[in-house]
Amino acid sequence: MKNLIYLLILGTASLFSACHDITVGYLFVAPTAGYSQDTMPIFNIENEIKRLNYLQETFKIETAEQQDQLAQLEVEYKEKSQEARDAYDEMLGPLEDEMDADPDNFDYDHYFDVYYEWSEKYEEPLFDITNEIEEIKNELDRIAEEMGLDAPEVIAKHIEEYHNKIDFNLPWTTPRIEGVQGTEPLIYTVISVKNENPENAAKFMNYVGTMGGGVIYVDLNVDVPVGTYTVTLEVKNEGRTKILNDVFTFLVKAEDSDTPIEE
């Protein structure tokens, strides 16, 4: 009997010991885990701003007539919008005060008559100007496409984004990784880089790292030869590790010599 009790105690202790060996949490990496965009170009951002400025100025010269028309219409729209607001306050404001004060006895027919009068005189002309503005913008987009350019607002947006990257020294960053779930904290690490020249790959490792959510970053002023750099990522948490081989590619590009750069 004593031996039986001893064996039961020993078995229970072994069970508890085994439980302590079980790793807490989980790590799941889907077969399709990766990035919505798995390739990113990297280029000389200051020269790219100069190139885009040149294209922007060339486009403005080519479309000077349309740009002048657009500017005049936008001024006219702003002025007529203010006229419409002032007329609304004058024509409909007092009637709406009467409506609020005594809605049961309010003359709604008269109110709508005045509203339609205001709309015809002040609101409908605004619609006409809006349509003219849209027609000119569509024409500008068409001309930009014929010139092989992005739409003007797209070029302006890129220039603004690139200036912000320089002003705040913002790195090149990938999207967040998809298809990875697990117990936090999840730790992401770039463990290797591939390039046709191993020395270039080793040099690239000095500029690449990770942020939260599996975001991979490359320093803004990365100084490596032109080429393709493919990253392998490790993700781990307590007791678990997964490797995502060749999960993202950075394309370090040469300067675009086809387009003049405005100095």
Residue frames relative to the residue before (quaternion, step in Angstrom):
aa qw qx qy qz dx dy dz
M 1.0000 0.0000 0.0000 0.0000 0.00 0.00 0.00
K 0.6463 0.5231 -0.3145 0.4579 3.54 0.98 -0.91
N 0.6520 0.5170 -0.3158 0.4560 3.57 1.02 -0.81
L 0.6242 0.5483 -0.3290 0.4490 3.58 1.09 -0.76
I 0.6496 0.5070 -0.3093 0.4747 3.57 0.99 -0.91
Y 0.6416 0.5336 -0.3200 0.4486 3.57 0.99 -0.84
L 0.6626 0.5055 -0.3028 0.4623 3.57 0.98 -0.87
L 0.6335 0.5270 -0.3295 0.4608 3.59 1.05 -0.78
I 0.6532 0.5069 -0.3117 0.4681 3.58 0.96 -0.88
L 0.6559 0.5169 -0.3055 0.4575 3.56 0.97 -0.91
G 0.6588 0.5127 -0.3064 0.4575 3.59 0.99 -0.85
T 0.6470 0.5148 -0.3158 0.4655 3.57 1.01 -0.83
A 0.6484 0.5162 -0.3156 0.4621 3.57 0.96 -0.85
S 0.6430 0.5173 -0.3208 0.4648 3.59 1.00 -0.81
L 0.6285 0.5442 -0.3284 0.4482 3.56 1.06 -0.80
F 0.6705 0.4860 -0.2980 0.4749 3.56 0.92 -0.91
S 0.6257 0.5385 -0.3303 0.4577 3.57 1.04 -0.77
A 0.6482 0.5136 -0.3119 0.4677 3.58 1.00 -0.84
C 0.6264 0.5410 -0.3407 0.4459 3.59 1.00 -0.79
H 0.6572 0.5168 -0.3167 0.4480 3.56 1.00 -0.79
D 0.6429 0.5317 -0.3241 0.4459 3.60 1.18 -0.46
I 0.5542 0.6160 -0.3933 0.3984 3.62 1.25 -0.31
T 0.3888 -0.7282 0.5167 0.2270 3.61 -0.79 1.00
V 0.4122 -0.7165 0.5134 0.2306 3.55 -0.87 1.00
G 0.7964 0.3282 -0.2295 0.4531 3.58 -1.15 0.67
Y 0.3004 -0.7441 0.5718 0.1709 3.53 -1.34 -0.18
L 0.1190 -0.7497 0.6430 0.1017 3.55 -1.38 0.22
F 0.0121 -0.7997 0.5986 -0.0448 3.54 -0.62 1.19
V 0.0252 -0.7727 0.6341 -0.0153 3.56 -0.86 1.05
A 0.3579 -0.7590 0.5072 0.1964 3.57 -0.49 1.23
P 0.6174 -0.5514 0.4051 0.3883 3.59 -1.16 0.49
T 0.7277 0.3989 -0.2255 0.5103 3.58 1.15 -0.62
A 0.2960 0.7832 -0.5070 0.2048 3.61 1.21 0.23
G 0.3799 0.7055 -0.5316 0.2745 3.54 -0.99 0.86
Y 0.6342 -0.5362 0.4224 0.3631 3.54 -1.22 -0.60
S 0.5648 -0.6044 0.4415 0.3475 3.56 -1.09 0.73
Q 0.7341 0.1506 -0.1082 0.6532 3.55 1.23 -0.59
D 0.1227 -0.8584 0.4966 0.0383 3.58 -0.34 1.20
T 0.7168 0.3298 -0.2468 0.5626 3.59 1.28 0.29
M 0.0098 -0.8054 0.5924 -0.0169 3.59 -0.97 0.82
P 0.3387 -0.7250 0.5584 0.2187 3.59 -0.89 0.91
I 0.1193 -0.7545 0.6408 0.0759 3.56 -1.17 0.67
F 0.0481 0.8175 -0.5639 0.1067 3.56 -0.75 1.05
N 0.6367 -0.4960 0.4170 0.4181 3.55 -1.35 0.12
I 0.3011 -0.8246 0.4522 0.1577 3.53 -0.14 1.32
E 0.6206 0.5369 -0.3539 0.4486 3.61 1.04 -0.64
N 0.6646 0.4800 -0.3018 0.4866 3.58 0.97 -0.81
E 0.6232 0.5356 -0.3464 0.4524 3.58 1.06 -0.66
I 0.6184 0.5228 -0.3422 0.4767 3.61 1.04 -0.70
K 0.6483 0.5070 -0.3190 0.4700 3.60 0.95 -0.86
R 0.6518 0.5196 -0.3139 0.4547 3.58 0.97 -0.86
L 0.6779 0.4840 -0.2908 0.4708 3.58 0.92 -0.90
N 0.6136 0.5341 -0.3470 0.4668 3.59 1.06 -0.70
Y 0.6325 0.5262 -0.3249 0.4664 3.57 1.01 -0.82
L 0.6693 0.4899 -0.2999 0.4714 3.58 0.89 -0.92
Q 0.6394 0.5366 -0.3186 0.4492 3.56 1.02 -0.84
E 0.6826 0.4734 -0.2875 0.4767 3.58 0.91 -0.90
T 0.6206 0.5327 -0.3403 0.4640 3.60 1.02 -0.75
F 0.6546 0.5131 -0.3034 0.4649 3.55 0.97 -0.88
K 0.6452 0.5215 -0.3274 0.4522 3.60 0.95 -0.83
I 0.6431 0.5140 -0.3250 0.4653 3.59 1.00 -0.79
E 0.6830 0.4993 -0.2813 0.4529 3.57 0.93 -0.94
T 0.7839 0.2880 -0.1385 0.5324 3.60 1.12 -0.62
A 0.1709 0.8371 -0.5066 0.1154 3.58 1.16 0.60
E 0.6498 0.5255 -0.3281 0.4405 3.61 0.93 -0.87
Q 0.6875 0.4713 -0.2861 0.4727 3.58 0.86 -0.94
Q 0.6303 0.5360 -0.3390 0.4477 3.58 1.04 -0.74
D 0.6440 0.5134 -0.3206 0.4680 3.61 1.01 -0.80
Q 0.6421 0.5181 -0.3195 0.4660 3.58 0.96 -0.86
L 0.6585 0.5168 -0.3062 0.4534 3.55 0.95 -0.90
A 0.6559 0.5139 -0.3132 0.4557 3.58 0.92 -0.87
Q 0.6564 0.5095 -0.3107 0.4616 3.59 0.97 -0.85
L 0.6609 0.5080 -0.3048 0.4607 3.57 0.97 -0.85
E 0.6518 0.5138 -0.3229 0.4549 3.58 0.98 -0.78
V 0.6258 0.5076 -0.3335 0.4894 3.60 1.07 -0.70
E 0.6546 0.5154 -0.3083 0.4591 3.58 0.94 -0.93
Y 0.6452 0.5225 -0.3259 0.4521 3.59 0.97 -0.84
K 0.6507 0.5185 -0.3178 0.4548 3.58 0.96 -0.85
E 0.6691 0.4981 -0.3033 0.4607 3.59 0.93 -0.89
K 0.7034 0.4637 -0.2751 0.4633 3.58 0.86 -0.95
S 0.5779 0.5650 -0.3771 0.4524 3.60 1.16 -0.51
Q 0.6551 0.4939 -0.3076 0.4820 3.56 0.99 -0.84
E 0.6251 0.5260 -0.3394 0.4663 3.61 1.00 -0.78
A 0.6550 0.5185 -0.3136 0.4514 3.57 0.95 -0.87
R 0.6582 0.5019 -0.3170 0.4630 3.60 0.96 -0.81
D 0.6544 0.5073 -0.3134 0.4649 3.57 0.96 -0.87
A 0.6678 0.4979 -0.3030 0.4630 3.60 0.93 -0.88
Y 0.6136 0.5455 -0.3451 0.4548 3.59 1.06 -0.75
D 0.6614 0.5059 -0.3062 0.4614 3.56 0.90 -0.95
E 0.6946 0.4817 -0.2764 0.4573 3.57 0.97 -0.87
M 0.7576 0.4053 -0.2122 0.4656 3.59 0.83 -0.98
L 0.8125 0.2885 -0.1185 0.4924 3.58 0.85 -0.94
G 0.5212 0.6632 -0.4098 0.3473 3.59 1.17 -0.46
P 0.6974 0.4576 -0.2962 0.4654 3.64 0.75 -0.96
L 0.6373 0.5258 -0.3354 0.4526 3.60 1.02 -0.74
E 0.6591 0.4987 -0.3160 0.4658 3.60 0.98 -0.75
D 0.5924 0.5382 -0.3620 0.4778 3.58 1.16 -0.55
E 0.6435 0.5092 -0.3189 0.4742 3.59 1.00 -0.82
M 0.6308 0.5434 -0.3258 0.4480 3.57 1.00 -0.85
D 0.6750 0.4916 -0.2935 0.4655 3.58 0.92 -0.91
A 0.6784 0.5098 -0.2961 0.4384 3.58 1.00 -0.83
D 0.8142 -0.0058 0.0472 0.5786 3.60 0.95 -0.81
P 0.0949 -0.8551 0.5076 0.0463 3.61 0.45 1.19
D 0.6278 0.5699 -0.3475 0.4004 3.61 1.06 -0.64
N 0.7785 0.3148 -0.1621 0.5183 3.60 1.03 -0.74
F 0.4196 0.7286 -0.4528 0.2967 3.56 1.28 0.21
D 0.3981 -0.7065 0.5384 0.2290 3.57 -1.11 0.82
Y 0.1828 -0.8289 0.5229 0.0778 3.56 0.05 1.33
D 0.5906 0.5731 -0.3739 0.4277 3.60 1.05 -0.63
H 0.6607 0.4960 -0.3057 0.4732 3.56 0.95 -0.89
Y 0.6201 0.5569 -0.3386 0.4367 3.56 1.02 -0.83
F 0.7062 0.4554 -0.2736 0.4681 3.59 0.84 -0.96
D 0.5808 0.5591 -0.3770 0.4560 3.58 1.12 -0.54
V 0.6742 0.4761 -0.2861 0.4867 3.56 0.95 -0.93
Y 0.6331 0.5385 -0.3380 0.4416 3.59 1.00 -0.80
Y 0.6705 0.4904 -0.3040 0.4664 3.59 0.89 -0.91
E 0.6129 0.5378 -0.3465 0.4638 3.57 1.09 -0.69
W 0.6570 0.4994 -0.3036 0.4762 3.58 0.96 -0.91
S 0.6662 0.5239 -0.3092 0.4314 3.57 0.86 -0.94
E 0.6736 0.5019 -0.3007 0.4517 3.56 0.91 -0.94
K 0.7287 0.4503 -0.2433 0.4551 3.56 0.96 -0.88
Y 0.8242 0.2641 -0.0981 0.4912 3.60 0.94 -0.86
E 0.7266 0.4559 -0.2609 0.4429 3.61 0.92 -0.84
E 0.6690 0.5243 -0.3087 0.4269 3.57 0.89 -0.93
P 0.6249 0.5210 -0.3623 0.4546 3.65 0.96 -0.63
L 0.6068 0.5480 -0.3536 0.4544 3.59 1.13 -0.60
F 0.6197 0.5322 -0.3367 0.4684 3.57 1.06 -0.75
D 0.6453 0.5254 -0.3208 0.4524 3.57 0.99 -0.86
I 0.6584 0.4946 -0.3133 0.4730 3.60 0.94 -0.86
T 0.6265 0.5424 -0.3332 0.4497 3.58 1.00 -0.83
N 0.6543 0.5096 -0.3114 0.4640 3.57 0.97 -0.84
E 0.6431 0.5150 -0.3231 0.4657 3.59 1.00 -0.80
I 0.6327 0.5307 -0.3248 0.4611 3.58 1.01 -0.84
E 0.6690 0.5009 -0.2996 0.4601 3.58 0.92 -0.91
E 0.6311 0.5358 -0.3343 0.4504 3.59 1.03 -0.76
I 0.6681 0.4869 -0.3029 0.4741 3.57 0.96 -0.85
K 0.6418 0.5170 -0.3273 0.4621 3.60 0.98 -0.80
N 0.6394 0.5136 -0.3238 0.4717 3.58 1.02 -0.75
E 0.6369 0.5173 -0.3239 0.4710 3.55 1.06 -0.77
L 0.6405 0.5185 -0.3231 0.4653 3.59 1.00 -0.79
D 0.6371 0.5181 -0.3245 0.4694 3.58 1.01 -0.79
R 0.6450 0.5227 -0.3186 0.4574 3.56 1.02 -0.82
I 0.6515 0.5041 -0.3133 0.4726 3.59 0.96 -0.88
A 0.6341 0.5310 -0.3283 0.4564 3.59 0.99 -0.86
E 0.6530 0.5122 -0.3136 0.4614 3.57 0.97 -0.84
E 0.6493 0.5137 -0.3153 0.4637 3.58 1.00 -0.82
M 0.6821 0.4587 -0.2764 0.4979 3.58 1.18 -0.61
G 0.5020 -0.6667 0.4151 0.3622 3.58 1.29 -0.04
L 0.5343 0.6297 -0.3939 0.4036 3.57 1.20 0.52
D 0.5417 -0.5383 0.5150 0.3894 3.53 -1.36 0.23
A 0.6519 -0.4781 0.3966 0.4350 3.56 -1.29 0.24
P 0.6445 -0.5648 0.3396 0.3877 3.64 -1.03 0.72
E 0.6763 0.4913 -0.3107 0.4524 3.59 0.92 -0.86
V 0.6076 0.5439 -0.3531 0.4586 3.59 1.14 -0.56
I 0.6410 0.5115 -0.3186 0.4754 3.58 0.97 -0.87
A 0.6570 0.5098 -0.3108 0.4603 3.59 0.92 -0.91
K 0.6449 0.5228 -0.3215 0.4555 3.59 1.00 -0.79
H 0.6401 0.5190 -0.3231 0.4652 3.59 0.99 -0.83
I 0.6448 0.5224 -0.3262 0.4527 3.58 0.92 -0.88
E 0.6550 0.5076 -0.3101 0.4660 3.59 0.94 -0.88
E 0.6564 0.5150 -0.3118 0.4546 3.60 0.92 -0.90
Y 0.6830 0.4886 -0.2957 0.4554 3.58 0.91 -0.90
H 0.6139 0.5283 -0.3506 0.4702 3.59 1.05 -0.68
N 0.6418 0.5185 -0.3231 0.4635 3.59 1.00 -0.80
K 0.6271 0.5355 -0.3435 0.4493 3.59 1.00 -0.78
I 0.6761 0.4776 -0.2948 0.4774 3.57 0.97 -0.84
D 0.6742 0.5212 -0.3064 0.4242 3.59 0.82 -1.01
F 0.7955 0.2766 -0.1319 0.5228 3.59 0.97 -0.87
N 0.4099 -0.7377 0.4493 0.2930 3.58 1.31 0.24
L 0.2023 0.8095 -0.5203 0.1816 3.57 0.90 0.95
P 0.4042 -0.7287 0.4921 0.2518 3.61 -0.80 0.91
W 0.5586 -0.5108 0.5055 0.4143 3.51 -1.39 0.03
T 0.0220 -0.8297 0.5573 -0.0236 3.61 -0.76 0.97
T 0.4167 -0.6820 0.5464 0.2505 3.54 -1.15 0.73
P 0.5963 -0.4845 0.4490 0.4562 3.58 -1.27 -0.06
R 0.6258 -0.4777 0.4291 0.4428 3.57 -1.32 -0.02
I 0.5306 -0.6325 0.4584 0.3292 3.54 -1.11 0.64
E 0.2174 -0.7633 0.5967 0.1184 3.56 -1.17 0.63
G 0.7730 0.3781 -0.2628 0.4365 3.55 -1.20 0.57
V 0.6320 0.4751 -0.3470 0.5045 3.59 1.24 0.38
Q 0.0636 0.7798 -0.6181 0.0764 3.55 -0.83 1.04
G 0.2745 0.7704 -0.5486 0.1734 3.54 -1.10 0.61
T 0.6700 -0.4808 0.3862 0.4133 3.49 -1.38 0.12
E 0.3866 -0.7238 0.5265 0.2224 3.54 -0.84 0.99
P 0.5721 -0.1679 -0.7978 -0.0893 1.48 -2.22 1.13
L 0.2994 -0.7015 0.6192 0.1868 3.52 -1.18 0.78
I 0.1540 -0.8006 0.5768 0.0512 3.56 -0.74 1.07
Y 0.1419 -0.7930 0.5911 0.0413 3.55 -0.72 1.17
T 0.0142 0.7994 -0.5989 0.0450 3.56 -0.96 0.91
V 0.3588 -0.6778 0.5936 0.2440 3.57 -1.02 0.84
I 0.1285 -0.8387 0.5276 0.0424 3.59 -0.47 1.18
S 0.8147 -0.0141 -0.0114 0.5796 3.60 1.19 -0.30
V 0.1770 -0.7477 0.6310 0.1068 3.53 -1.32 0.45
K 0.2324 -0.7673 0.5830 0.1315 3.56 -1.01 0.84
N 0.1468 0.7318 -0.6591 0.0917 3.52 -1.15 0.78
E 0.6223 -0.5566 0.3810 0.3972 3.58 -1.14 0.50
N 0.7259 0.3005 -0.1986 0.5859 3.56 1.27 -0.43
P 0.4016 -0.7484 0.4703 0.2397 3.64 -0.41 1.16
E 0.6155 0.5473 -0.3559 0.4415 3.60 1.07 -0.64
N 0.6383 0.5123 -0.3225 0.4754 3.59 1.05 -0.76
A 0.6322 0.5325 -0.3275 0.4577 3.56 1.01 -0.83
A 0.6563 0.5067 -0.3099 0.4653 3.58 0.93 -0.86
K 0.6435 0.5169 -0.3160 0.4678 3.56 1.04 -0.77
F 0.6338 0.5379 -0.3262 0.4501 3.60 1.01 -0.83
M 0.5911 0.5955 -0.3630 0.4052 3.60 1.07 -0.70
N 0.6149 0.5633 -0.3464 0.4297 3.61 1.16 -0.50
Y 0.7432 0.4081 -0.2094 0.4871 3.58 1.21 -0.41
V 0.6866 0.4888 -0.2695 0.4659 3.60 1.22 -0.27
G 0.1055 0.7841 -0.6050 0.0896 3.57 -1.14 0.71
T 0.4400 -0.6884 0.5086 0.2717 3.57 -1.27 -0.20
M 0.2217 -0.7164 0.6438 0.1521 3.49 -1.39 0.46
G 0.7380 -0.3792 0.2997 0.4709 3.57 -1.29 -0.20
G 0.7930 0.3125 -0.2290 0.4702 3.53 -1.18 0.57
G 0.5946 -0.5972 0.3600 0.4002 3.57 1.21 0.32
V 0.3593 0.7229 -0.5063 0.3031 3.58 1.22 0.35
I 0.2066 -0.7580 0.6075 0.1173 3.57 -0.91 0.96
Y 0.1008 -0.7994 0.5897 0.0561 3.58 -0.93 0.84
V 0.1398 -0.7316 0.6579 0.1115 3.51 -1.35 0.46
D 0.5481 -0.6301 0.4336 0.3385 3.58 -0.86 0.95
L 0.6065 -0.6032 0.3844 0.3472 3.55 -1.03 0.85
N 0.7842 0.2960 -0.1447 0.5258 3.58 0.85 -0.96
V 0.0766 0.8194 -0.5599 0.0957 3.57 0.88 0.95
D 0.1523 -0.8047 0.5725 0.0379 3.55 -0.82 1.04
V 0.3432 0.6988 -0.5488 0.3044 3.55 0.09 1.36
P 0.6207 -0.5463 0.3920 0.4033 3.61 -1.16 0.39
V 0.6325 -0.5122 0.4253 0.3958 3.54 -1.29 0.46
G 0.4388 0.6933 -0.4952 0.2855 3.55 -0.99 0.81
T 0.5672 -0.5840 0.4737 0.3359 3.53 -1.40 -0.10
Y 0.0587 -0.7959 0.6023 -0.0183 3.56 -0.82 1.08
T 0.0901 -0.8243 0.5587 -0.0149 3.56 -0.44 1.29
V 0.2746 -0.8146 0.5047 0.0790 3.51 -0.71 1.23
T 0.1711 -0.7295 0.6514 0.1194 3.55 -1.19 0.73
L 0.1997 -0.8133 0.5453 0.0360 3.52 -0.83 1.13
E 0.2030 -0.7361 0.6314 0.1353 3.56 -1.14 0.74
V 0.0495 -0.7626 0.6436 0.0415 3.57 -1.05 0.81
K 0.0987 0.8038 -0.5789 0.0954 3.55 -0.85 0.94
N 0.0619 -0.7254 0.6773 0.1059 3.46 -1.41 0.31
E 0.7897 -0.3217 0.1861 0.4880 3.60 -1.20 -0.18
G 0.8686 0.0871 -0.0908 0.4792 3.54 -0.56 1.19
R 0.7589 0.3175 -0.1903 0.5358 3.61 1.22 -0.10
T 0.0172 -0.7892 0.6136 -0.0172 3.55 -1.10 0.75
K 0.0301 -0.7693 0.6379 0.0167 3.56 -1.07 0.82
I 0.2531 -0.7546 0.5896 0.1374 3.55 -1.16 0.68
L 0.1429 -0.7582 0.6315 0.0766 3.58 -0.95 0.94
N 0.2142 -0.8243 0.5163 0.0898 3.53 -0.12 1.32
D 0.8651 0.0123 -0.0153 0.5012 3.57 -1.10 0.84
V 0.2108 0.8503 -0.4589 0.1483 3.55 1.02 0.87
F 0.8058 0.0674 -0.0275 0.5876 3.61 1.16 -0.48
T 0.1858 -0.7898 0.5802 0.0714 3.55 -1.13 0.81
F 0.1665 -0.7540 0.6298 0.0839 3.54 -0.99 0.96
L 0.1948 -0.7784 0.5906 0.0855 3.57 -0.90 1.00
V 0.1601 -0.7782 0.6026 0.0750 3.57 -0.33 1.23
K 0.1712 -0.8501 0.4973 0.0276 3.52 -0.38 1.33
A 0.4869 -0.6131 0.5355 0.3167 3.51 -1.31 0.44
E 0.6310 -0.5189 0.4048 0.4107 3.56 -1.27 0.28
D 0.4680 -0.6629 0.5119 0.2819 3.55 -1.14 0.74
S 0.1687 -0.8296 0.5278 0.0684 3.57 -0.30 1.25
D 0.5448 0.6443 -0.3913 0.3673 3.59 1.27 -0.17
T 0.7526 0.3387 -0.1866 0.5330 3.57 1.15 -0.64
P 0.4526 -0.6810 0.4910 0.3005 3.64 -0.76 0.92
I 0.3043 -0.7392 0.5736 0.1789 3.54 -1.19 0.62
E 0.3730 -0.7315 0.5296 0.2130 3.53 -0.83 1.03
E 0.2770 -0.7730 0.5482 0.1589 3.59 -0.71 1.03
